[in-house]
Amino acid sequence: MHLFFHMITKNPIVMKLFMRISLSLLLACFMMHVVAQDKIVGESNTAFGKYSIDAATETVTYKGQELESYRLCYDNCKSDILIGIQKIEGCKSFVVTLDDLQIVYTCKNGIFGVNKKPKQKSTSLNIKEALNAQQFTFQKRITNKPKTEAELLGLIACYYPVLIKSELFVQNS
């Protein structure tokens, strides 16, 4: 994996190809659309398939605070995902919770990307085995253009499935 990361960052041709693939994924995310006032649907272009996002009745607890949440559902994911939104002066954090895994995406100073690696809790899920470390590095800066909350949720819906090792969470048909 280290060799692959080194190859991407040191080889301009491979880096351009990677950037084009990333841009294609980003553009696919913008193909999402709002169906109703509080519902967003789109295609993740991953093994998780189509997604829908709507307001959740549950809350996400993060650092002892209860956060208003959205429910992210994919056609092929074993579990629904809750996204809690924490609004702090000049920053908005999205706490993405799937089973025992919490990952934080942040929009701060116009830069949106994954921010904090989760700490290992005493659960059956091994964090190191569940995360794609290479994608964690790449997703630190998904975009540096400010977006609406709905667009940021759509970006999470498209990028999150490649951040985690989806084979652990995809339903078997």
N, C-alpha and C positions, 0 to 999 in steps of 0.2 A: 504494500500500500504506500509506503514511504517512497518507493521508486516511482510509482505512478504519479504521486503528488509532485515529486521532483521533476518528472518528465513534463508535466503540464506547465509548471511555472518557469522552466528553463527553455522550453522549445516554443518559439513564437508561433509556429504553424499550429501546433497542438493547442496552444493557448487561444488562438483565434477560433479554432473549431469548438473548443469548450465554451467560449463566450457566445458563439452563434447558437449552440444548443441551449445555453442558459437564456439567451434572448428569446429563443423560440418558446421555451417554457413560460417565460414572463409574458410574452404576447398571448399565449394560450390562456393565461390567467385573466387577461383583460377581456376575453371573450365571455366571461361570466356576466350574468345579468341579474338585476333585482326583479323578482317575480311579484312580490307584494312588498308592502312598506318595510316589513322586518324579515324578509326571506331572500336569500341570495342563492343562486344555483349556478353550477358550471361543471366543467370537465377538468379533472386533475391531470389527465394524460399520464397516469401512473396505474399500477396494479389495483389501487384503491377505487378507480373508476370515477363516476360522477359524484358530485357532492352537493349538499344543501346546508345552508347556515340559517338558523333562526334564533330568536330570543329564547333563552332557557329559563325555566322556573327555579332550577337549582343555582347555587352560587359556587364559586371556586374560592377555596381558602388559600391565601398566599401570605406568608409572613404574619399570620394571625389576623389578617383582614379578610372579610367576606367581600368578594368582588361580583359585580353584575356580570352575567355570563351569556354566552351564545352556545348553542349546540351545533356541532359540526358532524354531519352524518355522511358517510361514503357508502356507495352501493356494495363494496366488497370488503368492508372493515368489520372485524368481529365486534367492536365496541364503538359507541358514540364517543365523541371527544367534546370536552367542555373547554371553552376559551373565556377566561376571566379577563376583564379589562380594568387595569389600574391606571388612573389618571393622576399624574403628579405634575407639578408646575414645569412646563416646557417639555414634558415627556409623556408618552403613553406606552404602557407595557401590556402585552398580551400573554397571559399565562395559559399555555396549552397543556391540557391534562388528559392523558390517555392511560387508563388503569392507574398504576402507581408512578407513572412517568410525567414529570412536569418540566416543560421547556419554556423559556421566556424569550419572546420576540419583543424588540423595543423600537419605537420611533422617537428619535431624539436628534435635535439639531438637523432635521431633514434627512437623516440616515435611518433606514429601516432594515433590520436584520435580526438574526438570532443573537441573543445576548449572554445568557447564563446557562452553563452546563448544569444539569441537575446533580444533586448530591445523592449518593447511594443510600437508600432507606433499607430497613431490614424487611425486604420483600423477596418474592421469588423471581422478580425481574432484575436481571443484571444490567445495569445502566451501560456499561462498556460494550456489552454484547448487543444492546438494543439500538445504540446510536451509530450512525455512519460518521466517523470522525472527520473524514475528508469533506463531506457535505457541511458539517458543522463549521469548518473553516471557511468554505465558500459562501455560506449563507450569512456570514457576519455583516455583509453589506449586500442586501438584495436590491435595494434601490436608494438613490439619494435625491429623489424628487418627492416632495410631500404628497400624500394621498389621503383620500377620505377614509373614514373608519371601515366602510363597506369594501373599499378596494384593498385595504390592508388585510382584512379578513379573507378576501379572495386570494391574495398572495400567500397567506398562511395555508389555505386549503390546497394550493398547488405545490408549495415547497415542502411542507411538513412530511408528506409521504416519502420523500427521498432523503429526508434528514434521519428518519428512523429506519430501521431494517424492516421493511414492510412485510417480509415473509413471516415475521413473528405475529403480525396482526391481521393479515389478509385471510378472509374466510376461504375454506376449502370447498370447492363446488362439488 
